[in-house]
Amino acid sequence: MTQKTIYLIRHGETDFNRRGVVQGSGVDSDLNEMGRAQAMAFFQAYQHVPFRKIYISGLKRTYQTVESFIELGLPYEKLTGLNEISWGVMEGKAPGNLENEYYRDLIEAWASGNTARTTDGGESPEQVAARQKEAIDVILSHPEEDIILIAMHGRAIRILLCWLIGQPLSTMDQFEHSNLCLYKLQYDYDSKTFTIELANDTAHLLSLAIA
């Protein structure tokens, strides 16, 4: 039985996250001080894992999140199919939460099953899933990479997890995604199925809460 173990993380905190500003794929922000501390805490907790390769999106906040692993000499590949959803006209604006009428209507439309609805000037969840499938095909084409690390984005992770485990995209908001959270998945090449072993795990960040 051939399996692939996938450590899937969301990038560390940025000032945009802190301020509740929408980033999406059009805002290429840096990690802030807390984000860098989160990245280091994750590295210290998981540097012993024998990752064969690291996959990141085309946005620098994912590179910065796994930079300590890359500095160890681990190979990495940038796949823009892993980018965050494009929020279109919302990018760079606040708030990106349910207090915003446009945002709330959009989330409610998606939850009701209208996952083909695009953001104004941006993407729909179905469009994101389509490009993610191309990226995941690339990743799965290397069974010799039996343990990998993927750094991605919040909404993109929600979309990804839905279709990986065969659930409709309308259920995406069941998946939580705090900054530098970990989802651990197993992929079975024989049955071609994904299973989630850990969800939104942040135990590696406990030291930051204590500090």
Solvent accessible surface area in square Angstrom, and as a share of the most:
residue,aa,sasa,rsa
1,M,180,0.81
2,T,62,0.36
3,Q,76,0.34
4,K,0,0.00
5,T,21,0.12
6,I,6,0.03
7,Y,19,0.07
8,L,1,0.01
9,I,0,0.00
10,R,31,0.11
11,H,3,0.02
12,G,0,0.00
13,E,22,0.10
14,T,0,0.00
15,D,76,0.40
16,F,49,0.20
17,N,37,0.19
18,R,146,0.53
19,R,154,0.56
20,G,31,0.29
21,V,13,0.07
22,V,10,0.06
23,Q,14,0.06
24,G,2,0.02
25,S,32,0.21
26,G,57,0.55
27,V,27,0.15
28,D,70,0.36
29,S,12,0.08
30,D,73,0.38
31,L,5,0.03
32,N,19,0.10
33,E,136,0.61
34,M,70,0.31
35,G,0,0.00
36,R,139,0.51
37,A,35,0.27
38,Q,18,0.08
39,A,10,0.08
40,M,83,0.37
41,A,10,0.08
42,F,0,0.00
43,F,25,0.10
44,Q,116,0.51
45,A,40,0.31
46,Y,34,0.13
47,Q,85,0.38
48,H,139,0.62
49,V,16,0.09
50,P,91,0.57
51,F,7,0.03
52,R,135,0.49
53,K,30,0.13
54,I,0,0.00
55,Y,0,0.00
56,I,1,0.00
57,S,0,0.00
58,G,25,0.24
59,L,12,0.06
60,K,80,0.34
61,R,2,0.01
62,T,0,0.00
63,Y,66,0.25
64,Q,47,0.21
65,T,3,0.02
66,V,0,0.00
67,E,60,0.27
68,S,26,0.16
69,F,2,0.01
70,I,25,0.12
71,E,132,0.59
72,L,109,0.54
73,G,62,0.60
74,L,40,0.20
75,P,73,0.46
76,Y,95,0.36
77,E,54,0.24
78,K,117,0.49
79,L,23,0.12
80,T,89,0.51
81,G,12,0.12
82,L,0,0.00
83,N,24,0.12
84,E,15,0.07
85,I,0,0.00
86,S,23,0.15
87,W,15,0.05
88,G,18,0.17
89,V,77,0.44
90,M,13,0.06
91,E,37,0.17
92,G,41,0.39
93,K,121,0.51
94,A,63,0.49
95,P,47,0.30
96,G,28,0.27
97,N,57,0.29
98,L,101,0.50
99,E,149,0.67
100,N,42,0.21
101,E,116,0.52
102,Y,68,0.26
103,Y,26,0.10
104,R,86,0.31
105,D,61,0.31
106,L,0,0.00
107,I,18,0.09
108,E,97,0.44
109,A,15,0.12
110,W,3,0.01
111,A,59,0.46
112,S,94,0.61
113,G,47,0.45
114,N,73,0.37
115,T,11,0.06
116,A,61,0.47
117,R,84,0.31
118,T,59,0.34
119,T,1,0.00
120,D,80,0.42
121,G,71,0.69
122,G,22,0.21
123,E,34,0.15
124,S,2,0.01
125,P,0,0.00
126,E,82,0.37
127,Q,92,0.41
128,V,0,0.00
129,A,6,0.05
130,A,58,0.45
131,R,49,0.18
132,Q,0,0.00
133,K,94,0.40
134,E,125,0.56
135,A,5,0.04
136,I,7,0.03
137,D,94,0.49
138,V,55,0.32
139,I,1,0.00
140,L,31,0.15
141,S,73,0.47
142,H,61,0.27
143,P,60,0.38
144,E,112,0.50
145,E,17,0.07
146,D,51,0.26
147,I,38,0.19
148,I,0,0.00
149,L,0,0.00
150,I,2,0.01
151,A,0,0.00
152,M,0,0.00
153,H,0,0.00
154,G,2,0.01
155,R,12,0.04
156,A,0,0.00
157,I,0,0.00
158,R,32,0.12
159,I,0,0.00
160,L,2,0.01
161,L,0,0.00
162,C,0,0.00
163,W,53,0.19
164,L,17,0.08
165,I,55,0.28
166,G,66,0.63
167,Q,66,0.29
168,P,84,0.53
169,L,23,0.12
170,S,28,0.18
171,T,50,0.29
172,M,3,0.01
173,D,55,0.28
174,Q,97,0.43
175,F,17,0.07
176,E,96,0.43
177,H,37,0.17
178,S,50,0.32
179,N,21,0.11
180,L,0,0.00
181,C,0,0.00
182,L,0,0.00
183,Y,2,0.01
184,K,45,0.19
185,L,1,0.01
186,Q,30,0.13
187,Y,15,0.06
188,D,17,0.09
189,Y,45,0.17
190,D,102,0.53
191,S,67,0.43
192,K,155,0.66
193,T,69,0.40
194,F,23,0.10
195,T,77,0.45
196,I,52,0.26
197,E,96,0.43
198,L,69,0.35
199,A,62,0.48
200,N,45,0.23
201,D,30,0.16
202,T,47,0.27
203,A,61,0.47
204,H,19,0.09
205,L,24,0.12
206,L,114,0.57
207,S,69,0.45
208,L,48,0.24
209,A,87,0.67
210,I,149,0.75
211,A,116,0.90
